[in-house]
């Protein structure tokens, strides 16, 4: 056999390809629902349940439930019959709604843990403290992906590494957390508007937090896919996790896709907006409404479609009832292969989504090709 010189780039590419092939094989094994041999690596994940599917969160090496819990509680007022609409970032503002709200969060978390969910992503100002309060001693059953908008890059006064770290540490203390499993720092929705100084501050803060043991893994969230791709390619050792939109209409660009960078650098992806701010549904979220069963099916179809992309680790819907949790478990167990009937239904869902997107979410029309 002739001597061959293998470049470092070729070596890395081959290693990544091998790792991804291993991940696909492990994911298939992790989805057997107890019927096949599940690797010990998967069984050791937090809150492991044989009936749940777990997917590898990129190079973090963490195995998270195929659907994980997004912190938002949109339309929870319908679920608890609240006296007023409840802000998805801030929580209830009427005293009478606080107790039923907290009971609901405990019921949803408890059901999530019973069925094998093991990851919660925080994205609102009240979410981290609310969920940590509800979790209590159950904190070690889940991986916590921490973010707090008021303390991060969306506020101009926070855009130094020192300030970001100070606010992150203060947030951990408020939540009585020793560390976060992932600090996925929240950037502007249009991340490309950040200056290089902002980016330098973000990367320094994330790296320092990881070195200090304040978080185990690091990443970011943004709605700007081109900027996200650039950041991943430029800072591959820092960006281990990306939190970004992916809906029932999203599909991969054939060339120069964000997913090219995600696969190359083995980045875990938490998919936000799987239901497009509830634009895929016919009902208003009321548990006894006339469209509940149809909306349950629509939710499952969207999740099945999203999970058919192996580059998405887990969609993270905001769930407001134990029934919705169970519906997600059902979606995970259903086939990823959509038949002609499913495809026809999905086309209707997509059309309804585009027609019903609220004004503040019209930007999701830009996420058809990723």
DOBAKOL-563614 format. One record per residue (C-alpha): residue number from 0; residue in one letter; y, x negated, z negated. Coordinates in pm, whole numbers, plus 50000, padded with zeros to 5 digits. Layout:
BEGIN
+-----+------+-------+-------+-------+
! seq ! type !     Y !     X !     Z !
+-----+------+-------+-------+-------+
! NUM !    a !     Y !     X !     Z !
...
+-----+------+-------+-------+-------+
//
This chain:
BEGIN
+-----+------+-------+-------+-------+
! seq ! type !     Y !     X !     Z !
+-----+------+-------+-------+-------+
!   0 !    x ! 50000 ! 50000 ! 50000 !
!   1 !    x ! 50336 ! 49847 ! 50096 !
!   2 !    x ! 50588 ! 49764 ! 49829 !
!   3 !    x ! 50850 ! 50034 ! 49785 !
!   4 !    x ! 51184 ! 50013 ! 49615 !
!   5 !    x ! 51264 ! 50330 ! 49420 !
!   6 !    x ! 51631 ! 50383 ! 49351 !
!   7 !    x ! 51750 ! 50516 ! 49016 !
!   8 !    x ! 51869 ! 50834 ! 49189 !
!   9 !    x ! 51527 ! 50890 ! 49349 !
!  10 !    x ! 51360 ! 50829 ! 49014 !
!  11 !    x ! 51586 ! 51080 ! 48838 !
!  12 !    x ! 51537 ! 51339 ! 49114 !
!  13 !    x ! 51162 ! 51302 ! 49091 !
!  14 !    x ! 51174 ! 51330 ! 48712 !
!  15 !    x ! 51386 ! 51644 ! 48729 !
!  16 !    x ! 51153 ! 51800 ! 48987 !
!  17 !    x ! 50854 ! 51726 ! 48765 !
!  18 !    x ! 51030 ! 51871 ! 48462 !
!  19 !    x ! 51123 ! 52188 ! 48650 !
!  20 !    x ! 50769 ! 52230 ! 48779 !
!  21 !    x ! 50647 ! 52194 ! 48422 !
!  22 !    x ! 50902 ! 52451 ! 48307 !
!  23 !    x ! 50786 ! 52703 ! 48567 !
!  24 !    x ! 50425 ! 52655 ! 48461 !
!  25 !    x ! 50513 ! 52685 ! 48093 !
!  26 !    x ! 50724 ! 52995 ! 48158 !
!  27 !    x ! 50430 ! 53158 ! 48333 !
!  28 !    x ! 50206 ! 53072 ! 48040 !
!  29 !    x ! 50466 ! 53195 ! 47793 !
!  30 !    x ! 50468 ! 53531 ! 47964 !
!  31 !    x ! 50099 ! 53604 ! 47928 !
!  32 !    x ! 50153 ! 53844 ! 47636 !
!  33 !    x ! 49867 ! 53693 ! 47443 !
!  34 !    x ! 49620 ! 53716 ! 47734 !
!  35 !    x ! 49630 ! 53348 ! 47826 !
!  36 !    x ! 49674 ! 53015 ! 47661 !
!  37 !    x ! 50033 ! 52972 ! 47541 !
!  38 !    x ! 50147 ! 52609 ! 47502 !
!  39 !    x ! 50211 ! 52496 ! 47146 !
!  40 !    x ! 50562 ! 52404 ! 47253 !
!  41 !    x ! 50632 ! 52772 ! 47307 !
!  42 !    x ! 50447 ! 52892 ! 46999 !
!  43 !    x ! 50668 ! 52670 ! 46784 !
!  44 !    x ! 50984 ! 52846 ! 46894 !
!  45 !    x ! 51173 ! 53052 ! 46638 !
!  46 !    x ! 51046 ! 53403 ! 46570 !
!  47 !    x ! 50760 ! 53363 ! 46815 !
!  48 !    x ! 50574 ! 53684 ! 46899 !
!  49 !    x ! 50277 ! 53673 ! 47140 !
!  50 !    x ! 50396 ! 53983 ! 47326 !
!  51 !    x ! 50738 ! 53836 ! 47409 !
!  52 !    x ! 50820 ! 53612 ! 47703 !
!  53 !    x ! 51012 ! 53292 ! 47629 !
!  54 !    x ! 51204 ! 53080 ! 47877 !
!  55 !    x ! 51325 ! 52724 ! 47838 !
!  56 !    x ! 51700 ! 52688 ! 47783 !
!  57 !    x ! 51735 ! 52392 ! 48015 !
!  58 !    x ! 51744 ! 52043 ! 47872 !
!  59 !    x ! 51807 ! 52174 ! 47520 !
!  60 !    x ! 51429 ! 52219 ! 47506 !
!  61 !    x ! 51478 ! 52545 ! 47313 !
!  62 !    x ! 51258 ! 52837 ! 47414 !
!  63 !    x ! 51447 ! 53164 ! 47394 !
!  64 !    x ! 51342 ! 53524 ! 47449 !
!  65 !    x ! 51366 ! 53628 ! 47814 !
!  66 !    x ! 51629 ! 53883 ! 47715 !
!  67 !    x ! 51848 ! 53769 ! 47430 !
!  68 !    x ! 52118 ! 53951 ! 47238 !
!  69 !    x ! 52478 ! 53932 ! 47354 !
!  70 !    x ! 52720 ! 53986 ! 47070 !
!  71 !    x ! 52931 ! 54256 ! 47234 !
!  72 !    x ! 52889 ! 54610 ! 47102 !
!  73 !    x ! 53042 ! 54812 ! 47384 !
!  74 !    x ! 52999 ! 55190 ! 47347 !
!  75 !    x ! 52864 ! 55151 ! 46994 !
!  76 !    x ! 53103 ! 55430 ! 46894 !
!  77 !    x ! 52876 ! 55666 ! 47091 !
!  78 !    x ! 52565 ! 55537 ! 46917 !
!  79 !    x ! 52704 ! 55584 ! 46563 !
!  80 !    x ! 52934 ! 55878 ! 46641 !
!  81 !    x ! 53233 ! 55679 ! 46522 !
!  82 !    x ! 53569 ! 55835 ! 46463 !
!  83 !    x ! 53736 ! 55604 ! 46714 !
!  84 !    x ! 53646 ! 55364 ! 46993 !
!  85 !    x ! 53531 ! 55028 ! 46855 !
!  86 !    x ! 53677 ! 54715 ! 47010 !
!  87 !    x ! 53399 ! 54497 ! 47158 !
!  88 !    x ! 53578 ! 54184 ! 47034 !
!  89 !    x ! 53713 ! 54290 ! 46697 !
!  90 !    x ! 53488 ! 54563 ! 46554 !
!  91 !    x ! 53587 ! 54890 ! 46384 !
!  92 !    x ! 53944 ! 54949 ! 46276 !
!  93 !    x ! 53877 ! 55268 ! 46082 !
!  94 !    x ! 53736 ! 55228 ! 45733 !
!  95 !    x ! 53501 ! 55524 ! 45773 !
!  96 !    x ! 53331 ! 55352 ! 46068 !
!  97 !    x ! 53257 ! 55021 ! 45894 !
!  98 !    x ! 52944 ! 55123 ! 45704 !
!  99 !    x ! 52768 ! 55299 ! 45995 !
! 100 !    x ! 52870 ! 55010 ! 46219 !
! 101 !    x ! 52711 ! 54752 ! 45990 !
! 102 !    x ! 52399 ! 54967 ! 45947 !
! 103 !    x ! 52368 ! 54986 ! 46323 !
! 104 !    x ! 52399 ! 54609 ! 46362 !
! 105 !    x ! 52132 ! 54557 ! 46096 !
! 106 !    x ! 51899 ! 54808 ! 46265 !
! 107 !    x ! 51942 ! 54641 ! 46605 !
! 108 !    x ! 51894 ! 54291 ! 46466 !
! 109 !    x ! 51589 ! 54400 ! 46269 !
! 110 !    x ! 51430 ! 54555 ! 46577 !
! 111 !    x ! 51515 ! 54247 ! 46784 !
! 112 !    x ! 51335 ! 54028 ! 46532 !
! 113 !    x ! 51034 ! 54262 ! 46517 !
! 114 !    x ! 50977 ! 54238 ! 46894 !
! 115 !    x ! 51037 ! 53864 ! 46928 !
! 116 !    x ! 51403 ! 53818 ! 47027 !
! 117 !    x ! 51518 ! 53482 ! 46896 !
! 118 !    x ! 51864 ! 53411 ! 47038 !
! 119 !    x ! 52207 ! 53563 ! 46975 !
! 120 !    x ! 52519 ! 53467 ! 47165 !
! 121 !    x ! 52862 ! 53522 ! 47007 !
! 122 !    x ! 53156 ! 53596 ! 47233 !
! 123 !    x ! 53407 ! 53799 ! 47031 !
! 124 !    x ! 53636 ! 53721 ! 46742 !
! 125 !    x ! 53444 ! 53936 ! 46493 !
! 126 !    x ! 53094 ! 53872 ! 46623 !
! 127 !    x ! 53000 ! 53546 ! 46453 !
! 128 !    x ! 53085 ! 53663 ! 46101 !
! 129 !    x ! 52940 ! 54010 ! 46158 !
! 130 !    x ! 52603 ! 53885 ! 46281 !
! 131 !    x ! 52576 ! 53604 ! 46027 !
! 132 !    x ! 52648 ! 53857 ! 45752 !
! 133 !    x ! 52378 ! 54088 ! 45888 !
! 134 !    x ! 52126 ! 53808 ! 45938 !
! 135 !    x ! 52160 ! 53660 ! 45591 !
! 136 !    x ! 51843 ! 53471 ! 45507 !
! 137 !    x ! 51700 ! 53554 ! 45850 !
! 138 !    x ! 51935 ! 53304 ! 46017 !
! 139 !    x ! 51655 ! 53053 ! 46081 !
! 140 !    x ! 51462 ! 53309 ! 46283 !
! 141 !    x ! 51714 ! 53286 ! 46567 !
! 142 !    x ! 51903 ! 53035 ! 46776 !
! 143 !    x ! 52276 ! 53097 ! 46743 !
! 144 !    x ! 52502 ! 53024 ! 47039 !
! 145 !    x ! 52846 ! 53006 ! 46884 !
! 146 !    x ! 53185 ! 53086 ! 47033 !
! 147 !    x ! 53509 ! 53224 ! 46890 !
! 148 !    x ! 53780 ! 53303 ! 47149 !
! 149 !    x ! 54080 ! 53273 ! 46916 !
! 150 !    x ! 53967 ! 52924 ! 46815 !
! 151 !    x ! 53895 ! 52783 ! 47158 !
! 152 !    x ! 54044 ! 52692 ! 47495 !
! 153 !    x ! 54180 ! 53032 ! 47589 !
! 154 !    x ! 54459 ! 52978 ! 47336 !
! 155 !    x ! 54701 ! 52706 ! 47461 !
! 156 !    x ! 54774 ! 52578 ! 47109 !
! 157 !    x ! 54404 ! 52491 ! 47063 !
! 158 !    x ! 54374 ! 52253 ! 47359 !
! 159 !    x ! 54324 ! 51926 ! 47175 !
! 160 !    x ! 53992 ! 51784 ! 47057 !
! 161 !    x ! 54120 ! 51762 ! 46699 !
! 162 !    x ! 54226 ! 52128 ! 46688 !
! 163 !    x ! 53909 ! 52253 ! 46854 !
! 164 !    x ! 53695 ! 52067 ! 46601 !
! 165 !    x ! 53902 ! 52184 ! 46304 !
! 166 !    x ! 53872 ! 52546 ! 46413 !
! 167 !    x ! 53501 ! 52514 ! 46487 !
! 168 !    x ! 53432 ! 52373 ! 46141 !
! 169 !    x ! 53643 ! 52648 ! 45985 !
! 170 !    x ! 53443 ! 52908 ! 46175 !
! 171 !    x ! 53112 ! 52765 ! 46058 !
! 172 !    x ! 53236 ! 52782 ! 45701 !
! 173 !    x ! 53345 ! 53145 ! 45740 !
! 174 !    x ! 52997 ! 53225 ! 45870 !
! 175 !    x ! 52828 ! 53017 ! 45597 !
! 176 !    x ! 52655 ! 52815 ! 45867 !
! 177 !    x ! 52560 ! 52451 ! 45830 !
! 178 !    x ! 52543 ! 52418 ! 46207 !
! 179 !    x ! 52523 ! 52614 ! 46532 !
! 180 !    x ! 52226 ! 52567 ! 46760 !
! 181 !    x ! 52461 ! 52572 ! 47059 !
! 182 !    x ! 52838 ! 52547 ! 47062 !
! 183 !    x ! 52924 ! 52690 ! 47400 !
! 184 !    x ! 53296 ! 52655 ! 47397 !
! 185 !    x ! 53485 ! 52938 ! 47567 !
! 186 !    x ! 53712 ! 52830 ! 47852 !
! 187 !    x ! 53947 ! 53042 ! 48057 !
! 188 !    x ! 53782 ! 53299 ! 48279 !
! 189 !    x ! 53945 ! 53109 ! 48566 !
! 190 !    x ! 53841 ! 52770 ! 48434 !
! 191 !    x ! 53998 ! 52588 ! 48727 !
! 192 !    x ! 54337 ! 52661 ! 48573 !
! 193 !    x ! 54263 ! 52414 ! 48295 !
! 194 !    x ! 54433 ! 52076 ! 48321 !
! 195 !    x ! 54234 ! 51755 ! 48308 !
! 196 !    x ! 54376 ! 51704 ! 47958 !
! 197 !    x ! 54221 ! 52038 ! 47857 !
! 198 !    x ! 53886 ! 51932 ! 48000 !
! 199 !    x ! 53903 ! 51595 ! 47824 !
! 200 !    x ! 53972 ! 51772 ! 47494 !
! 201 !    x ! 53680 ! 52009 ! 47548 !
! 202 !    x ! 53432 ! 51733 ! 47629 !
! 203 !    x ! 53549 ! 51515 ! 47339 !
! 204 !    x ! 53525 ! 51807 ! 47096 !
! 205 !    x ! 53176 ! 51904 ! 47210 !
! 206 !    x ! 53043 ! 51549 ! 47198 !
! 207 !    x ! 53198 ! 51483 ! 46856 !
! 208 !    x ! 53062 ! 51808 ! 46712 !
! 209 !    x ! 52713 ! 51719 ! 46831 !
! 210 !    x ! 52737 ! 51367 ! 46686 !
! 211 !    x ! 52855 ! 51506 ! 46353 !
! 212 !    x ! 52566 ! 51752 ! 46338 !
! 213 !    x ! 52791 ! 52057 ! 46356 !
! 214 !    x ! 52587 ! 52176 ! 46655 !
! 215 !    x ! 52257 ! 52072 ! 46807 !
! 216 !    x ! 52350 ! 52141 ! 47168 !
! 217 !    x ! 52665 ! 52192 ! 47371 !
! 218 !    x ! 52793 ! 52390 ! 47665 !
! 219 !    x ! 53065 ! 52620 ! 47788 !
! 220 !    x ! 53139 ! 52966 ! 47917 !
! 221 !    x ! 53358 ! 53054 ! 48214 !
! 222 !    x ! 53379 ! 53308 ! 48495 !
! 223 !    x ! 53478 ! 53038 ! 48745 !
! 224 !    x ! 53160 ! 52927 ! 48920 !
! 225 !    x ! 53318 ! 52653 ! 49133 !
! 226 !    x ! 53483 ! 52496 ! 48829 !
! 227 !    x ! 53160 ! 52531 ! 48630 !
! 228 !    x ! 52973 ! 52346 ! 48905 !
! 229 !    x ! 53226 ! 52062 ! 48897 !
! 230 !    x ! 53212 ! 52034 ! 48517 !
! 231 !    x ! 52831 ! 52028 ! 48516 !
! 232 !    x ! 52824 ! 51757 ! 48783 !
! 233 !    x ! 53092 ! 51550 ! 48608 !
! 234 !    x ! 52968 ! 51581 ! 48250 !
! 235 !    x ! 52592 ! 51641 ! 48277 !
! 236 !    x ! 52513 ! 51493 ! 47935 !
! 237 !    x ! 52750 ! 51733 ! 47761 !
! 238 !    x ! 52695 ! 52059 ! 47947 !
! 239 !    x ! 52347 ! 52163 ! 47838 !
! 240 !    x ! 52414 ! 52538 ! 47846 !
! 241 !    x ! 52628 ! 52756 ! 48070 !
! 242 !    x ! 52724 ! 53112 ! 47981 !
! 243 !    x ! 52837 ! 53286 ! 48298 !
! 244 !    x ! 52815 ! 53619 ! 48485 !
! 245 !    x ! 52508 ! 53734 ! 48676 !
! 246 !    x ! 52462 ! 54099 ! 48773 !
! 247 !    x ! 52228 ! 54320 ! 48974 !
! 248 !    x ! 52430 ! 54230 ! 49286 !
! 249 !    x ! 52434 ! 53852 ! 49232 !
! 250 !    x ! 52238 ! 53623 ! 49460 !
! 251 !    x ! 52230 ! 53253 ! 49532 !
! 252 !    x ! 52441 ! 53102 ! 49806 !
! 253 !    x ! 52221 ! 52931 ! 50065 !
! 254 !    x ! 52437 ! 52616 ! 50046 !
! 255 !    x ! 52655 ! 52454 ! 49781 !
! 256 !    x ! 52549 ! 52702 ! 49516 !
! 257 !    x ! 52624 ! 52674 ! 49145 !
! 258 !    x ! 52248 ! 52682 ! 49100 !
! 259 !    x ! 52213 ! 52354 ! 49288 !
! 260 !    x ! 52390 ! 52184 ! 48997 !
! 261 !    x ! 52211 ! 52396 ! 48737 !
! 262 !    x ! 51870 ! 52290 ! 48867 !
! 263 !    x ! 51964 ! 51927 ! 48930 !
! 264 !    x ! 52099 ! 51877 ! 48579 !
! 265 !    x ! 51855 ! 52114 ! 48404 !
! 266 !    x ! 52120 ! 52342 ! 48253 !
! 267 !    x ! 52017 ! 52649 ! 48055 !
! 268 !    x ! 52191 ! 52969 ! 48166 !
! 269 !    x ! 52276 ! 53274 ! 47958 !
! 270 !    x ! 52376 ! 53553 ! 48195 !
! 271 !    x ! 52661 ! 53776 ! 48083 !
! 272 !    x ! 52761 ! 54113 ! 48233 !
! 273 !    x ! 52406 ! 54209 ! 48337 !
! 274 !    x ! 52517 ! 54574 ! 48339 !
! 275 !    x ! 52862 ! 54495 ! 48483 !
! 276 !    x ! 53053 ! 54637 ! 48187 !
! 277 !    x ! 52822 ! 54941 ! 48200 !
! 278 !    x ! 52930 ! 55019 ! 48558 !
! 279 !    x ! 52565 ! 55058 ! 48667 !
! 280 !    x ! 52514 ! 55360 ! 48441 !
! 281 !    x ! 52571 ! 55731 ! 48496 !
! 282 !    x ! 52602 ! 55830 ! 48130 !
! 283 !    x ! 52856 ! 55734 ! 47866 !
! 284 !    x ! 52610 ! 55573 ! 47625 !
! 285 !    x ! 52556 ! 55875 ! 47403 !
! 286 !    x ! 52194 ! 55858 ! 47277 !
! 287 !    x ! 52124 ! 56223 ! 47360 !
! 288 !    x ! 52319 ! 56246 ! 47685 !
! 289 !    x ! 52178 ! 56396 ! 48005 !
! 290 !    x ! 52144 ! 56060 ! 48182 !
! 291 !    x ! 51962 ! 55857 ! 47916 !
! 292 !    x ! 51628 ! 55825 ! 48092 !
! 293 !    x ! 51782 ! 55743 ! 48429 !
! 294 !    x ! 52013 ! 55488 ! 48269 !
! 295 !    x ! 51719 ! 55329 ! 48090 !
! 296 !    x ! 51547 ! 55283 ! 48425 !
! 297 !    x ! 51865 ! 55142 ! 48576 !
! 298 !    x ! 51892 ! 54891 ! 48292 !
! 299 !    x ! 51531 ! 54781 ! 48341 !
! 300 !    x ! 51572 ! 54740 ! 48716 !
! 301 !    x ! 51881 ! 54525 ! 48668 !
! 302 !    x ! 51703 ! 54304 ! 48413 !
! 303 !    x ! 51390 ! 54272 ! 48627 !
! 304 !    x ! 51604 ! 54165 ! 48922 !
! 305 !    x ! 51801 ! 53910 ! 48716 !
! 306 !    x ! 51486 ! 53762 ! 48562 !
! 307 !    x ! 51338 ! 53710 ! 48907 !
! 308 !    x ! 51578 ! 53415 ! 48935 !
! 309 !    x ! 51408 ! 53139 ! 48732 !
! 310 !    x ! 51738 ! 52952 ! 48700 !
! 311 !    x ! 51863 ! 53228 ! 48468 !
! 312 !    x ! 51718 ! 53157 ! 48125 !
! 313 !    x ! 51809 ! 53492 ! 47976 !
! 314 !    x ! 52046 ! 53780 ! 48044 !
! 315 !    x ! 52233 ! 53872 ! 47726 !
! 316 !    x ! 52321 ! 54242 ! 47717 !
! 317 !    x ! 52505 ! 54394 ! 47425 !
! 318 !    x ! 52254 ! 54638 ! 47275 !
! 319 !    x ! 52366 ! 54923 ! 47049 !
! 320 !    x ! 52040 ! 55084 ! 46941 !
! 321 !    x ! 51681 ! 54998 ! 46860 !
! 322 !    x ! 51585 ! 55218 ! 47154 !
! 323 !    x ! 51784 ! 54994 ! 47388 !
! 324 !    x ! 51605 ! 54691 ! 47244 !
! 325 !    x ! 51269 ! 54853 ! 47318 !
! 326 !    x ! 51383 ! 54933 ! 47671 !
! 327 !    x ! 51458 ! 54564 ! 47726 !
! 328 !    x ! 51110 ! 54472 ! 47601 !
! 329 !    x ! 50968 ! 54716 ! 47853 !
! 330 !    x ! 51177 ! 54555 ! 48129 !
! 331 !    x ! 51043 ! 54211 ! 48038 !
! 332 !    x ! 50685 ! 54335 ! 48068 !
! 333 !    x ! 50736 ! 54508 ! 48402 !
! 334 !    x ! 50673 ! 54328 ! 48730 !
! 335 !    x ! 50941 ! 54102 ! 48876 !
! 336 !    x ! 50818 ! 54205 ! 49219 !
! 337 !    x ! 51023 ! 54506 ! 49329 !
! 338 !    x ! 50848 ! 54751 ! 49561 !
! 339 !    x ! 51028 ! 54944 ! 49834 !
! 340 !    x ! 51103 ! 55230 ! 49596 !
! 341 !    x ! 51253 ! 54988 ! 49343 !
! 342 !    x ! 51464 ! 54819 ! 49608 !
! 343 !    x ! 51602 ! 55154 ! 49724 !
! 344 !    x ! 51696 ! 55242 ! 49366 !
! 345 !    x ! 51853 ! 54902 ! 49315 !
! 346 !    x ! 52067 ! 54952 ! 49625 !
! 347 !    x ! 52199 ! 55276 ! 49475 !
! 348 !    x ! 52271 ! 55099 ! 49147 !
! 349 !    x ! 52465 ! 54828 ! 49329 !
! 350 !    x ! 52676 ! 55081 ! 49518 !
! 351 !    x ! 52750 ! 55273 ! 49199 !
! 352 !    x ! 52839 ! 54951 ! 49022 !
! 353 !    x ! 53091 ! 54851 ! 49287 !
! 354 !    x ! 53245 ! 55200 ! 49285 !
! 355 !    x ! 53264 ! 55227 ! 48907 !
! 356 !    x ! 53381 ! 54882 ! 48800 !
! 357 !    x ! 53674 ! 54918 ! 48559 !
! 358 !    x ! 53998 ! 54756 ! 48671 !
! 359 !    x ! 53963 ! 54471 ! 48421 !
! 360 !    x ! 53622 ! 54386 ! 48567 !
! 361 !    x ! 53698 ! 54406 ! 48940 !
! 362 !    x ! 53659 ! 54030 ! 48947 !
! 363 !    x ! 53282 ! 54085 ! 48932 !
! 364 !    x ! 53297 ! 54171 ! 49302 !
! 365 !    x ! 53340 ! 53796 ! 49352 !
! 366 !    x ! 53000 ! 53733 ! 49192 !
! 367 !    x ! 52785 ! 53874 ! 49471 !
! 368 !    x ! 52713 ! 53520 ! 49593 !
! 369 !    x ! 52681 ! 53243 ! 49334 !
+-----+------+-------+-------+-------+
//
